[in-house]
């Protein structure tokens, strides 16, 4: 069961291309994100995510793959979740 709402889930064209090229399932990233497996983030960012879940703040995940990272960000108001590359930000 998800610990927070995702809102509308979107993926940027660059992230979609990267995932396709590297055989990464974006739905797996969403599943990890919503189940609080935030990937390769600092302890401070993980603590901020815990607060984010508890107090409806932004939630940020980062997953490292061979040549790049893929980020997943859920907005504080839970209106949307975006899968993107750092270069998209």
N, C-alpha and C positions, 0 to 999 in steps of 0.2 A: 504494500500500500504506500503510495507517495506521501512524503512528509510535508510537502507544500505543493501549491498549485503552480502550473507552468504557464497558464494563459495560452495565447497563440504561439505556436512553435514555428520558427522560421530559420532558414539557413542562407547565408550569403552565397552568391555564385562562386566566389573563390574557395570557400570552405566546402561547398558541394563538389567542386572539381577536385580539390585535394583529397577528400574522402573517397571519391570514386577512383582516383588514380592509385591510392594506397590501400584499397579494399577495406575501408573503415566504414562500419555501419553507423550512421548518425543516430539511429534509434538506440543503439547500445550506449552511445555517449549520453543521450538523454536519460536512459535508465540509470546509468551510473550517477549522473548529476542529481536526479530526483531521489535517489537512495543514499545521498550524502557521501558518495565516493567521489571526492572532488579532485582526484588525480594528483598532479604535481604542483601543489601549492604550499606556501610556507605555513608554519604553525599559527602565525598571526592572521593569515587569510582564512585558515580553517576556523579559528576562533570567531572571526568576523562572520563567517558563514553560519556558525551555530547561532549567533545572535540574530542573523538574518532570518533564519528559519523560525526562531522564537518570536521575533518582533516585526516581521514583515519588512525586512530590509533586502537590499540587493544580494543575490547569491551568485558566486563566481566559481567556476571550475576551469581547470587547465589540464589538458592531456597532451603529453609529449609523444610525438611520433618521429620517425627517422629524421626528417629534415625540417620539421616545423611543429608548432603547437596548435591545437584546436581548443578554442575557448567556448564555454557555454555560460551564458549570463541570463539569469532570471531577474526581471525588473522588480523593484521593491513593491510596486502595486499589483504584482502578479498578472499584469496584462499580457506579458509576452516573455518568451525565452528565445534567445538567438544563439545559433551555432555559428561561429565566425573564426577567422584567423586573426592573429594580432595585427596584421597589416590592414585589416578591415576596420579596426577601431578608430 
